[in-house]
């Protein structure tokens, strides 16, 4: 707040822009090198629905045993 009163003016930020030219051969090499390799897992996790049904059945069994 005080700086503008003493004649200070903000200056634009300086930066260096690296010029880039399109090179199709280099672009293809980069694509081949940076290709993502996916790992596949053969193990299958149990479905959420079966887990919920299992817990509901256990809860029903516990409630049935308590009510006897």
Predicted model as a PDB file, atoms N, CA, C, CB and O in Angstrom, pLDDT in the B-factor column:
MODEL        1                                                                  
ATOM      1  N   UNK A   1       0.813  -1.191   0.000  1.00 56.00           N  
ATOM      2  CA  UNK A   1       0.000   0.000   0.000  1.00 56.00           C  
ATOM      3  C   UNK A   1       0.856   1.254   0.000  1.00 56.00           C  
ATOM      4  CB  UNK A   1      -0.925  -0.002   1.188  1.00 56.00           C  
ATOM      5  O   UNK A   1       0.483   2.248  -0.623  1.00 56.00           O  
ATOM      6  N   UNK A   2       1.965   1.233   0.665  1.00 67.00           N  
ATOM      7  CA  UNK A   2       2.788   2.436   0.780  1.00 67.00           C  
ATOM      8  C   UNK A   2       3.669   2.623  -0.454  1.00 67.00           C  
ATOM      9  CB  UNK A   2       3.656   2.369   2.040  1.00 67.00           C  
ATOM     10  O   UNK A   2       3.994   3.761  -0.794  1.00 67.00           O  
ATOM     11  N   UNK A   3       4.065   1.554  -1.131  1.00 65.00           N  
ATOM     12  CA  UNK A   3       4.974   1.642  -2.269  1.00 65.00           C  
ATOM     13  C   UNK A   3       4.448   2.552  -3.394  1.00 65.00           C  
ATOM     14  CB  UNK A   3       5.230   0.257  -2.815  1.00 65.00           C  
ATOM     15  O   UNK A   3       5.228   3.348  -3.916  1.00 65.00           O  
ATOM     16  N   UNK A   4       3.166   2.475  -3.794  1.00 64.00           N  
ATOM     17  CA  UNK A   4       2.709   3.354  -4.881  1.00 64.00           C  
ATOM     18  C   UNK A   4       2.836   4.836  -4.543  1.00 64.00           C  
ATOM     19  CB  UNK A   4       1.270   3.042  -5.222  1.00 64.00           C  
ATOM     20  O   UNK A   4       2.948   5.655  -5.456  1.00 64.00           O  
ATOM     21  N   UNK A   5       2.823   5.205  -3.279  1.00 67.00           N  
ATOM     22  CA  UNK A   5       2.945   6.615  -2.901  1.00 67.00           C  
ATOM     23  C   UNK A   5       4.349   7.144  -3.165  1.00 67.00           C  
ATOM     24  CB  UNK A   5       2.587   6.803  -1.428  1.00 67.00           C  
ATOM     25  O   UNK A   5       4.536   8.351  -3.321  1.00 67.00           O  
ATOM     26  N   UNK A   6       5.346   6.246  -3.216  1.00 71.00           N  
ATOM     27  CA  UNK A   6       6.717   6.682  -3.439  1.00 71.00           C  
ATOM     28  C   UNK A   6       7.177   6.490  -4.883  1.00 71.00           C  
ATOM     29  CB  UNK A   6       7.640   5.940  -2.515  1.00 71.00           C  
ATOM     30  O   UNK A   6       8.375   6.535  -5.161  1.00 71.00           O  
ATOM     31  N   UNK A   7       6.253   6.279  -5.786  1.00 71.00           N  
ATOM     32  CA  UNK A   7       6.586   6.208  -7.197  1.00 71.00           C  
ATOM     33  C   UNK A   7       6.977   4.819  -7.682  1.00 71.00           C  
ATOM     34  CB  UNK A   7       7.686   7.145  -7.482  1.00 71.00           C  
ATOM     35  O   UNK A   7       7.499   4.684  -8.789  1.00 71.00           O  
ATOM     36  N   UNK A   8       6.745   3.812  -6.905  1.00 73.00           N  
ATOM     37  CA  UNK A   8       7.075   2.452  -7.329  1.00 73.00           C  
ATOM     38  C   UNK A   8       5.996   1.934  -8.262  1.00 73.00           C  
ATOM     39  CB  UNK A   8       7.235   1.513  -6.109  1.00 73.00           C  
ATOM     40  O   UNK A   8       4.806   2.014  -7.958  1.00 73.00           O  
ATOM     41  N   UNK A   9       6.423   1.400  -9.404  1.00 77.00           N  
ATOM     42  CA  UNK A   9       5.469   0.798 -10.330  1.00 77.00           C  
ATOM     43  C   UNK A   9       5.835  -0.662 -10.510  1.00 77.00           C  
ATOM     44  CB  UNK A   9       5.453   1.543 -11.699  1.00 77.00           C  
ATOM     45  O   UNK A   9       7.007  -0.989 -10.698  1.00 77.00           O  
ATOM     46  N   UNK A  10       4.858  -1.536 -10.456  1.00 76.00           N  
ATOM     47  CA  UNK A  10       5.164  -2.951 -10.663  1.00 76.00           C  
ATOM     48  C   UNK A  10       5.649  -3.202 -12.093  1.00 76.00           C  
ATOM     49  CB  UNK A  10       3.927  -3.815 -10.364  1.00 76.00           C  
ATOM     50  O   UNK A  10       5.106  -2.655 -13.052  1.00 76.00           O  
ATOM     51  N   UNK A  11       6.664  -4.027 -12.212  1.00 81.00           N  
ATOM     52  CA  UNK A  11       7.232  -4.348 -13.522  1.00 81.00           C  
ATOM     53  C   UNK A  11       6.723  -5.717 -13.958  1.00 81.00           C  
ATOM     54  CB  UNK A  11       8.794  -4.322 -13.481  1.00 81.00           C  
ATOM     55  O   UNK A  11       6.466  -6.584 -13.122  1.00 81.00           O  
ATOM     56  N   UNK A  12       6.579  -5.908 -15.255  1.00 81.00           N  
ATOM     57  CA  UNK A  12       6.137  -7.225 -15.706  1.00 81.00           C  
ATOM     58  C   UNK A  12       7.179  -8.294 -15.388  1.00 81.00           C  
ATOM     59  CB  UNK A  12       5.847  -7.202 -17.210  1.00 81.00           C  
ATOM     60  O   UNK A  12       8.382  -8.034 -15.397  1.00 81.00           O  
ATOM     61  N   UNK A  13       6.700  -9.476 -15.112  1.00 82.00           N  
ATOM     62  CA  UNK A  13       7.613 -10.562 -14.793  1.00 82.00           C  
ATOM     63  C   UNK A  13       8.388 -10.969 -16.034  1.00 82.00           C  
ATOM     64  CB  UNK A  13       6.852 -11.762 -14.215  1.00 82.00           C  
ATOM     65  O   UNK A  13       7.845 -11.006 -17.138  1.00 82.00           O  
ATOM     66  N   UNK A  14       9.659 -11.274 -15.839  1.00 81.00           N  
ATOM     67  CA  UNK A  14      10.500 -11.706 -16.947  1.00 81.00           C  
ATOM     68  C   UNK A  14      10.569 -13.223 -16.945  1.00 81.00           C  
ATOM     69  CB  UNK A  14      11.920 -11.086 -16.853  1.00 81.00           C  
ATOM     70  O   UNK A  14      10.653 -13.852 -15.889  1.00 81.00           O  
ATOM     71  N   UNK A  15      10.533 -13.802 -18.132  1.00 76.00           N  
ATOM     72  CA  UNK A  15      10.676 -15.248 -18.243  1.00 76.00           C  
ATOM     73  C   UNK A  15      11.296 -15.563 -19.594  1.00 76.00           C  
ATOM     74  CB  UNK A  15       9.305 -15.972 -18.072  1.00 76.00           C  
ATOM     75  O   UNK A  15      11.207 -14.787 -20.545  1.00 76.00           O  
ATOM     76  N   UNK A  16      11.919 -16.716 -19.643  1.00 76.00           N  
ATOM     77  CA  UNK A  16      12.510 -17.195 -20.888  1.00 76.00           C  
ATOM     78  C   UNK A  16      11.611 -18.279 -21.454  1.00 76.00           C  
ATOM     79  CB  UNK A  16      13.961 -17.729 -20.665  1.00 76.00           C  
ATOM     80  O   UNK A  16      11.327 -19.273 -20.787  1.00 76.00           O  
ATOM     81  N   UNK A  17      11.171 -18.086 -22.669  1.00 72.00           N  
ATOM     82  CA  UNK A  17      10.322 -19.073 -23.316  1.00 72.00           C  
ATOM     83  C   UNK A  17      11.179 -19.928 -24.225  1.00 72.00           C  
ATOM     84  CB  UNK A  17       9.177 -18.398 -24.106  1.00 72.00           C  
ATOM     85  O   UNK A  17      11.756 -19.418 -25.185  1.00 72.00           O  
ATOM     86  N   UNK A  18      11.274 -21.226 -23.944  1.00 70.00           N  
ATOM     87  CA  UNK A  18      12.056 -22.080 -24.841  1.00 70.00           C  
ATOM     88  C   UNK A  18      11.262 -22.352 -26.118  1.00 70.00           C  
ATOM     89  CB  UNK A  18      12.436 -23.415 -24.140  1.00 70.00           C  
ATOM     90  O   UNK A  18      10.165 -22.908 -26.063  1.00 70.00           O  
ATOM     91  N   UNK A  19      11.803 -21.970 -27.244  1.00 71.00           N  
ATOM     92  CA  UNK A  19      11.126 -22.193 -28.517  1.00 71.00           C  
ATOM     93  C   UNK A  19      11.182 -23.668 -28.868  1.00 71.00           C  
ATOM     94  CB  UNK A  19      11.759 -21.341 -29.640  1.00 71.00           C  
ATOM     95  O   UNK A  19      12.229 -24.305 -28.752  1.00 71.00           O  
ATOM     96  N   UNK A  20      10.052 -24.204 -29.298  1.00 74.00           N  
ATOM     97  CA  UNK A  20       9.976 -25.610 -29.642  1.00 74.00           C  
ATOM     98  C   UNK A  20       9.447 -25.742 -31.058  1.00 74.00           C  
ATOM     99  CB  UNK A  20       9.086 -26.382 -28.645  1.00 74.00           C  
ATOM    100  O   UNK A  20       8.474 -25.095 -31.443  1.00 74.00           O  
ATOM    101  N   UNK A  21      10.098 -26.578 -31.805  1.00 77.00           N  
ATOM    102  CA  UNK A  21       9.666 -26.845 -33.164  1.00 77.00           C  
ATOM    103  C   UNK A  21       9.195 -28.284 -33.242  1.00 77.00           C  
ATOM    104  CB  UNK A  21      10.803 -26.572 -34.183  1.00 77.00           C  
ATOM    105  O   UNK A  21       9.769 -29.164 -32.600  1.00 77.00           O  
ATOM    106  N   UNK A  22       8.164 -28.526 -34.015  1.00 78.00           N  
ATOM    107  CA  UNK A  22       7.582 -29.861 -34.101  1.00 78.00           C  
ATOM    108  C   UNK A  22       8.473 -30.760 -34.947  1.00 78.00           C  
ATOM    109  CB  UNK A  22       6.157 -29.802 -34.691  1.00 78.00           C  
ATOM    110  O   UNK A  22       8.810 -30.429 -36.084  1.00 78.00           O  
ATOM    111  N   UNK A  23       8.846 -31.892 -34.382  1.00 81.00           N  
ATOM    112  CA  UNK A  23       9.646 -32.884 -35.089  1.00 81.00           C  
ATOM    113  C   UNK A  23       8.886 -34.208 -34.997  1.00 81.00           C  
ATOM    114  CB  UNK A  23      11.110 -33.001 -34.482  1.00 81.00           C  
ATOM    115  O   UNK A  23       8.856 -34.815 -33.926  1.00 81.00           O  
ATOM    116  N   UNK A  24       8.270 -34.675 -36.091  1.00 81.00           N  
ATOM    117  CA  UNK A  24       7.457 -35.884 -36.020  1.00 81.00           C  
ATOM    118  C   UNK A  24       8.236 -37.122 -35.596  1.00 81.00           C  
ATOM    119  CB  UNK A  24       6.821 -36.135 -37.343  1.00 81.00           C  
ATOM    120  O   UNK A  24       7.699 -37.961 -34.872  1.00 81.00           O  
ATOM    121  N   UNK A  25       9.484 -37.259 -36.028  1.00 87.00           N  
ATOM    122  CA  UNK A  25      10.281 -38.425 -35.646  1.00 87.00           C  
ATOM    123  C   UNK A  25      10.553 -38.441 -34.142  1.00 87.00           C  
ATOM    124  CB  UNK A  25      11.604 -38.442 -36.419  1.00 87.00           C  
ATOM    125  O   UNK A  25      10.449 -39.481 -33.491  1.00 87.00           O  
ATOM    126  N   UNK A  26      10.895 -37.296 -33.615  1.00 83.00           N  
ATOM    127  CA  UNK A  26      11.154 -37.202 -32.176  1.00 83.00           C  
ATOM    128  C   UNK A  26       9.869 -37.465 -31.382  1.00 83.00           C  
ATOM    129  CB  UNK A  26      11.732 -35.811 -31.819  1.00 83.00           C  
ATOM    130  O   UNK A  26       9.909 -38.084 -30.319  1.00 83.00           O  
ATOM    131  N   UNK A  27       8.737 -36.994 -31.899  1.00 80.00           N  
ATOM    132  CA  UNK A  27       7.458 -37.202 -31.244  1.00 80.00           C  
ATOM    133  C   UNK A  27       7.117 -38.692 -31.195  1.00 80.00           C  
ATOM    134  CB  UNK A  27       6.354 -36.421 -31.967  1.00 80.00           C  
ATOM    135  O   UNK A  27       6.650 -39.185 -30.169  1.00 80.00           O  
ATOM    136  N   UNK A  28       7.345 -39.408 -32.288  1.00 83.00           N  
ATOM    137  CA  UNK A  28       7.089 -40.844 -32.308  1.00 83.00           C  
ATOM    138  C   UNK A  28       8.001 -41.592 -31.341  1.00 83.00           C  
ATOM    139  CB  UNK A  28       7.268 -41.388 -33.719  1.00 83.00           C  
ATOM    140  O   UNK A  28       7.557 -42.524 -30.669  1.00 83.00           O  
ATOM    141  N   UNK A  29       9.252 -41.202 -31.264  1.00 83.00           N  
ATOM    142  CA  UNK A  29      10.185 -41.834 -30.331  1.00 83.00           C  
ATOM    143  C   UNK A  29       9.730 -41.627 -28.890  1.00 83.00           C  
ATOM    144  CB  UNK A  29      11.606 -41.274 -30.525  1.00 83.00           C  
ATOM    145  O   UNK A  29       9.802 -42.548 -28.076  1.00 83.00           O  
ATOM    146  N   UNK A  30       9.263 -40.425 -28.572  1.00 82.00           N  
ATOM    147  CA  UNK A  30       8.787 -40.124 -27.219  1.00 82.00           C  
ATOM    148  C   UNK A  30       7.540 -40.965 -26.897  1.00 82.00           C  
ATOM    149  CB  UNK A  30       8.473 -38.605 -27.076  1.00 82.00           C  
ATOM    150  O   UNK A  30       7.392 -41.462 -25.780  1.00 82.00           O  
ATOM    151  N   UNK A  31       6.649 -41.116 -27.885  1.00 80.00           N  
ATOM    152  CA  UNK A  31       5.438 -41.905 -27.644  1.00 80.00           C  
ATOM    153  C   UNK A  31       5.790 -43.357 -27.370  1.00 80.00           C  
ATOM    154  CB  UNK A  31       4.483 -41.811 -28.842  1.00 80.00           C  
ATOM    155  O   UNK A  31       5.220 -43.974 -26.470  1.00 80.00           O  
ATOM    156  N   UNK A  32       6.724 -43.907 -28.137  1.00 79.00           N  
ATOM    157  CA  UNK A  32       7.113 -45.301 -27.929  1.00 79.00           C  
ATOM    158  C   UNK A  32       7.801 -45.489 -26.585  1.00 79.00           C  
ATOM    159  CB  UNK A  32       8.029 -45.769 -29.053  1.00 79.00           C  
ATOM    160  O   UNK A  32       7.602 -46.505 -25.918  1.00 79.00           O  
ATOM    161  N   UNK A  33       8.602 -44.523 -26.191  1.00 78.00           N  
ATOM    162  CA  UNK A  33       9.350 -44.637 -24.949  1.00 78.00           C  
ATOM    163  C   UNK A  33       8.461 -44.473 -23.721  1.00 78.00           C  
ATOM    164  CB  UNK A  33      10.456 -43.612 -24.920  1.00 78.00           C  
ATOM    165  O   UNK A  33       8.676 -45.131 -22.703  1.00 78.00           O  
ATOM    166  N   UNK A  34       7.467 -43.599 -23.814  1.00 73.00           N  
ATOM    167  CA  UNK A  34       6.625 -43.287 -22.661  1.00 73.00           C  
ATOM    168  C   UNK A  34       5.334 -44.100 -22.634  1.00 73.00           C  
ATOM    169  CB  UNK A  34       6.294 -41.817 -22.653  1.00 73.00           C  
ATOM    170  O   UNK A  34       4.418 -43.768 -21.881  1.00 73.00           O  
ATOM    171  N   UNK A  35       5.244 -45.152 -23.437  1.00 68.00           N  
ATOM    172  CA  UNK A  35       4.024 -45.955 -23.468  1.00 68.00           C  
ATOM    173  C   UNK A  35       3.813 -46.621 -22.106  1.00 68.00           C  
ATOM    174  CB  UNK A  35       4.095 -47.024 -24.598  1.00 68.00           C  
ATOM    175  O   UNK A  35       4.742 -47.194 -21.535  1.00 68.00           O  
ATOM    176  N   UNK A  36       2.605 -46.540 -21.602  1.00 68.00           N  
ATOM    177  CA  UNK A  36       2.277 -47.093 -20.288  1.00 68.00           C  
ATOM    178  C   UNK A  36       2.022 -48.587 -20.442  1.00 68.00           C  
ATOM    179  CB  UNK A  36       1.036 -46.374 -19.661  1.00 68.00           C  
ATOM    180  O   UNK A  36       1.276 -49.013 -21.323  1.00 68.00           O  
ATOM    181  N   UNK A  37       2.641 -49.364 -19.585  1.00 69.00           N  
ATOM    182  CA  UNK A  37       2.419 -50.798 -19.590  1.00 69.00           C  
ATOM    183  C   UNK A  37       1.511 -51.140 -18.417  1.00 69.00           C  
ATOM    184  CB  UNK A  37       3.765 -51.583 -19.514  1.00 69.00           C  
ATOM    185  O   UNK A  37       1.832 -50.863 -17.261  1.00 69.00           O  
ATOM    186  N   UNK A  38       0.384 -51.741 -18.733  1.00 70.00           N  
ATOM    187  CA  UNK A  38      -0.581 -52.088 -17.703  1.00 70.00           C  
ATOM    188  C   UNK A  38      -0.293 -53.490 -17.182  1.00 70.00           C  
ATOM    189  CB  UNK A  38      -2.021 -51.994 -18.247  1.00 70.00           C  
ATOM    190  O   UNK A  38       0.021 -54.401 -17.947  1.00 70.00           O  
ATOM    191  N   UNK A  39      -0.405 -53.643 -15.878  1.00 72.00           N  
ATOM    192  CA  UNK A  39      -0.241 -54.955 -15.267  1.00 72.00           C  
ATOM    193  C   UNK A  39      -1.620 -55.558 -15.021  1.00 72.00           C  
ATOM    194  CB  UNK A  39       0.571 -54.860 -13.941  1.00 72.00           C  
ATOM    195  O   UNK A  39      -2.505 -54.905 -14.470  1.00 72.00           O  
ATOM    196  N   UNK A  40      -1.787 -56.789 -15.430  1.00 71.00           N  
ATOM    197  CA  UNK A  40      -3.061 -57.451 -15.215  1.00 71.00           C  
ATOM    198  C   UNK A  40      -2.943 -58.401 -14.036  1.00 71.00           C  
ATOM    199  CB  UNK A  40      -3.514 -58.203 -16.481  1.00 71.00           C  
ATOM    200  O   UNK A  40      -1.928 -59.078 -13.870  1.00 71.00           O  
ATOM    201  N   UNK A  41      -3.975 -58.446 -13.227  1.00 71.00           N  
ATOM    202  CA  UNK A  41      -4.010 -59.326 -12.067  1.00 71.00           C  
ATOM    203  C   UNK A  41      -5.084 -60.381 -12.299  1.00 71.00           C  
ATOM    204  CB  UNK A  41      -4.281 -58.524 -10.753  1.00 71.00           C  
ATOM    205  O   UNK A  41      -6.221 -60.064 -12.648  1.00 71.00           O  
ATOM    206  N   UNK A  42      -4.708 -61.631 -12.101  1.00 69.00           N  
ATOM    207  CA  UNK A  42      -5.675 -62.701 -12.309  1.00 69.00           C  
ATOM    208  C   UNK A  42      -6.560 -62.926 -11.094  1.00 69.00           C  
ATOM    209  CB  UNK A  42      -4.960 -63.980 -12.659  1.00 69.00           C  
ATOM    210  O   UNK A  42      -7.641 -63.502 -11.212  1.00 69.00           O  
ATOM    211  N   UNK A  43      -6.106 -62.469  -9.912  1.00 71.00           N  
ATOM    212  CA  UNK A  43      -6.903 -62.641  -8.704  1.00 71.00           C  
ATOM    213  C   UNK A  43      -8.124 -61.727  -8.760  1.00 71.00           C  
ATOM    214  CB  UNK A  43      -6.058 -62.346  -7.441  1.00 71.00           C  
ATOM    215  O   UNK A  43      -8.015 -60.541  -9.071  1.00 71.00           O  
ATOM    216  N   UNK A  44      -9.270 -62.290  -8.459  1.00 69.00           N  
ATOM    217  CA  UNK A  44     -10.502 -61.522  -8.520  1.00 69.00           C  
ATOM    218  C   UNK A  44     -11.021 -61.278  -7.107  1.00 69.00           C  
ATOM    219  CB  UNK A  44     -11.563 -62.252  -9.375  1.00 69.00           C  
ATOM    220  O   UNK A  44     -11.100 -62.207  -6.302  1.00 69.00           O  
ATOM    221  N   UNK A  45     -11.363 -60.068  -6.814  1.00 66.00           N  
ATOM    222  CA  UNK A  45     -11.889 -59.729  -5.491  1.00 66.00           C  
ATOM    223  C   UNK A  45     -13.365 -60.106  -5.408  1.00 66.00           C  
ATOM    224  CB  UNK A  45     -11.697 -58.221  -5.191  1.00 66.00           C  
ATOM    225  O   UNK A  45     -14.063 -60.058  -6.420  1.00 66.00           O  
ATOM    226  N   UNK A  46     -13.857 -60.481  -4.222  1.00 64.00           N  
ATOM    227  CA  UNK A  46     -15.283 -60.811  -4.104  1.00 64.00           C  
ATOM    228  C   UNK A  46     -16.140 -59.561  -4.327  1.00 64.00           C  
ATOM    229  CB  UNK A  46     -15.587 -61.431  -2.714  1.00 64.00           C  
ATOM    230  O   UNK A  46     -15.743 -58.444  -3.998  1.00 64.00           O  
ATOM    231  N   UNK A  47     -17.289 -59.782  -4.878  1.00 75.00           N  
ATOM    232  CA  UNK A  47     -18.186 -58.665  -5.177  1.00 75.00           C  
ATOM    233  C   UNK A  47     -18.739 -58.065  -3.889  1.00 75.00           C  
ATOM    234  CB  UNK A  47     -19.340 -59.125  -6.090  1.00 75.00           C  
ATOM    235  O   UNK A  47     -18.854 -58.748  -2.872  1.00 75.00           O  
ATOM    236  N   UNK A  48     -19.072 -56.809  -3.945  1.00 82.00           N  
ATOM    237  CA  UNK A  48     -19.606 -56.109  -2.777  1.00 82.00           C  
ATOM    238  C   UNK A  48     -20.955 -56.696  -2.370  1.00 82.00           C  
ATOM    239  CB  UNK A  48     -19.746 -54.603  -3.066  1.00 82.00           C  
ATOM    240  O   UNK A  48     -21.258 -56.787  -1.181  1.00 82.00           O  
ATOM    241  N   UNK A  49     -21.752 -57.087  -3.335  1.00 82.00           N  
ATOM    242  CA  UNK A  49     -23.088 -57.616  -3.040  1.00 82.00           C  
ATOM    243  C   UNK A  49     -23.009 -58.888  -2.212  1.00 82.00           C  
ATOM    244  CB  UNK A  49     -23.852 -57.888  -4.335  1.00 82.00           C  
ATOM    245  O   UNK A  49     -23.783 -59.059  -1.271  1.00 82.00           O  
ATOM    246  N   UNK A  50     -22.087 -59.783  -2.547  1.00 85.00           N  
ATOM    247  CA  UNK A  50     -21.973 -61.036  -1.789  1.00 85.00           C  
ATOM    248  C   UNK A  50     -21.515 -60.768  -0.364  1.00 85.00           C  
ATOM    249  CB  UNK A  50     -20.999 -62.000  -2.480  1.00 85.00           C  
ATOM    250  O   UNK A  50     -21.937 -61.460   0.563  1.00 85.00           O  
ATOM    251  N   UNK A  51     -20.671 -59.789  -0.183  1.00 86.00           N  
ATOM    252  CA  UNK A  51     -20.214 -59.437   1.164  1.00 86.00           C  
ATOM    253  C   UNK A  51     -21.375 -58.908   1.999  1.00 86.00           C  
ATOM    254  CB  UNK A  51     -19.084 -58.390   1.100  1.00 86.00           C  
ATOM    255  O   UNK A  51     -21.509 -59.268   3.169  1.00 86.00           O  
ATOM    256  N   UNK A  52     -22.207 -58.066   1.416  1.00 88.00           N  
ATOM    257  CA  UNK A  52     -23.356 -57.510   2.135  1.00 88.00           C  
ATOM    258  C   UNK A  52     -24.343 -58.614   2.491  1.00 88.00           C  
ATOM    259  CB  UNK A  52     -24.053 -56.423   1.291  1.00 88.00           C  
ATOM    260  O   UNK A  52     -24.875 -58.634   3.602  1.00 88.00           O  
ATOM    261  N   UNK A  53     -24.591 -59.525   1.569  1.00 90.00           N  
ATOM    262  CA  UNK A  53     -25.512 -60.634   1.841  1.00 90.00           C  
ATOM    263  C   UNK A  53     -24.956 -61.526   2.948  1.00 90.00           C  
ATOM    264  CB  UNK A  53     -25.761 -61.464   0.558  1.00 90.00           C  
ATOM    265  O   UNK A  53     -25.705 -61.979   3.814  1.00 90.00           O  
ATOM    266  N   UNK A  54     -23.662 -61.777   2.927  1.00 92.00           N  
ATOM    267  CA  UNK A  54     -23.036 -62.593   3.969  1.00 92.00           C  
ATOM    268  C   UNK A  54     -23.200 -61.949   5.342  1.00 92.00           C  
ATOM    269  CB  UNK A  54     -21.548 -62.804   3.661  1.00 92.00           C  
ATOM    270  O   UNK A  54     -23.566 -62.628   6.302  1.00 92.00           O  
ATOM    271  N   UNK A  55     -22.933 -60.642   5.446  1.00 93.00           N  
ATOM    272  CA  UNK A  55     -23.082 -59.954   6.732  1.00 93.00           C  
ATOM    273  C   UNK A  55     -24.549 -59.938   7.187  1.00 93.00           C  
ATOM    274  CB  UNK A  55     -22.543 -58.513   6.630  1.00 93.00           C  
ATOM    275  O   UNK A  55     -24.828 -60.079   8.378  1.00 93.00           O  
ATOM    276  N   UNK A  56     -25.476 -59.769   6.255  1.00 94.00           N  
ATOM    277  CA  UNK A  56     -26.906 -59.767   6.604  1.00 94.00           C  
ATOM    278  C   UNK A  56     -27.324 -61.139   7.113  1.00 94.00           C  
ATOM    279  CB  UNK A  56     -27.772 -59.363   5.383  1.00 94.00           C  
ATOM    280  O   UNK A  56     -28.094 -61.240   8.069  1.00 94.00           O  
ATOM    281  N   UNK A  57     -26.821 -62.196   6.479  1.00 95.00           N  
ATOM    282  CA  UNK A  57     -27.157 -63.549   6.929  1.00 95.00           C  
ATOM    283  C   UNK A  57     -26.577 -63.811   8.326  1.00 95.00           C  
ATOM    284  CB  UNK A  57     -26.628 -64.600   5.921  1.00 95.00           C  
ATOM    285  O   UNK A  57     -27.240 -64.414   9.170  1.00 95.00           O  
ATOM    286  N   UNK A  58     -25.353 -63.363   8.565  1.00 95.00           N  
ATOM    287  CA  UNK A  58     -24.752 -63.530   9.898  1.00 95.00           C  
ATOM    288  C   UNK A  58     -25.539 -62.771  10.952  1.00 95.00           C  
ATOM    289  CB  UNK A  58     -23.293 -63.054   9.897  1.00 95.00           C  
ATOM    290  O   UNK A  58     -25.775 -63.289  12.044  1.00 95.00           O  
ATOM    291  N   UNK A  59     -25.945 -61.553  10.637  1.00 95.00           N  
ATOM    292  CA  UNK A  59     -26.726 -60.751  11.571  1.00 95.00           C  
ATOM    293  C   UNK A  59     -28.078 -61.411  11.855  1.00 95.00           C  
ATOM    294  CB  UNK A  59     -26.932 -59.331  11.016  1.00 95.00           C  
ATOM    295  O   UNK A  59     -28.530 -61.441  13.000  1.00 95.00           O  
ATOM    296  N   UNK A  60     -28.716 -61.935  10.817  1.00 95.00           N  
ATOM    297  CA  UNK A  60     -30.001 -62.619  11.004  1.00 95.00           C  
ATOM    298  C   UNK A  60     -29.827 -63.861  11.873  1.00 95.00           C  
ATOM    299  CB  UNK A  60     -30.614 -63.006   9.640  1.00 95.00           C  
ATOM    300  O   UNK A  60     -30.680 -64.150  12.713  1.00 95.00           O  
ATOM    301  N   UNK A  61     -28.736 -64.599  11.684  1.00 94.00           N  
ATOM    302  CA  UNK A  61     -28.466 -65.782  12.500  1.00 94.00           C  
ATOM    303  C   UNK A  61     -28.252 -65.403  13.962  1.00 94.00           C  
ATOM    304  CB  UNK A  61     -27.240 -66.531  11.966  1.00 94.00           C  
ATOM    305  O   UNK A  61     -28.756 -66.080  14.857  1.00 94.00           O  
ATOM    306  N   UNK A  62     -27.510 -64.329  14.210  1.00 94.00           N  
ATOM    307  CA  UNK A  62     -27.258 -63.867  15.582  1.00 94.00           C  
ATOM    308  C   UNK A  62     -28.567 -63.441  16.241  1.00 94.00           C  
ATOM    309  CB  UNK A  62     -26.244 -62.690  15.590  1.00 94.00           C  
ATOM    310  O   UNK A  62     -28.827 -63.796  17.391  1.00 94.00           O  
ATOM    311  N   UNK A  63     -29.393 -62.681  15.517  1.00 94.00           N  
ATOM    312  CA  UNK A  63     -30.677 -62.248  16.063  1.00 94.00           C  
ATOM    313  C   UNK A  63     -31.577 -63.443  16.351  1.00 94.00           C  
ATOM    314  CB  UNK A  63     -31.374 -61.283  15.096  1.00 94.00           C  
ATOM    315  O   UNK A  63     -32.268 -63.461  17.369  1.00 94.00           O  
ATOM    316  N   UNK A  64     -31.580 -64.432  15.480  1.00 93.00           N  
ATOM    317  CA  UNK A  64     -32.371 -65.650  15.689  1.00 93.00           C  
ATOM    318  C   UNK A  64     -31.900 -66.417  16.931  1.00 93.00           C  
ATOM    319  CB  UNK A  64     -32.286 -66.556  14.450  1.00 93.00           C  
ATOM    320  O   UNK A  64     -32.722 -66.891  17.715  1.00 93.00           O  
ATOM    321  N   UNK A  65     -30.564 -66.541  17.111  1.00 93.00           N  
ATOM    322  CA  UNK A  65     -30.032 -67.250  18.275  1.00 93.00           C  
ATOM    323  C   UNK A  65     -30.338 -66.508  19.571  1.00 93.00           C  
ATOM    324  CB  UNK A  65     -28.526 -67.444  18.132  1.00 93.00           C  
ATOM    325  O   UNK A  65     -30.581 -67.144  20.597  1.00 93.00           O  
ATOM    326  N   UNK A  66     -30.333 -65.198  19.549  1.00 92.00           N  
ATOM    327  CA  UNK A  66     -30.620 -64.411  20.748  1.00 92.00           C  
ATOM    328  C   UNK A  66     -32.100 -64.531  21.116  1.00 92.00           C  
ATOM    329  CB  UNK A  66     -30.236 -62.926  20.531  1.00 92.00           C  
ATOM    330  O   UNK A  66     -32.449 -64.594  22.295  1.00 92.00           O  
ATOM    331  N   UNK A  67     -32.965 -64.564  20.102  1.00 88.00           N  
ATOM    332  CA  UNK A  67     -34.404 -64.600  20.385  1.00 88.00           C  
ATOM    333  C   UNK A  67     -34.887 -65.946  20.905  1.00 88.00           C  
ATOM    334  CB  UNK A  67     -35.171 -64.250  19.146  1.00 88.00           C  
ATOM    335  O   UNK A  67     -36.007 -66.023  21.410  1.00 88.00           O  
ATOM    336  N   UNK A  68     -34.092 -67.014  20.806  1.00 82.00           N  
ATOM    337  CA  UNK A  68     -34.515 -68.330  21.312  1.00 82.00           C  
ATOM    338  C   UNK A  68     -34.546 -68.363  22.785  1.00 82.00           C  
ATOM    339  CB  UNK A  68     -33.618 -69.415  20.818  1.00 82.00           C  
ATOM    340  O   UNK A  68     -34.880 -69.392  23.373  1.00 82.00           O  
TER     341      UNK A  68                                                      
ENDMDL                                                                          
END                                                                             
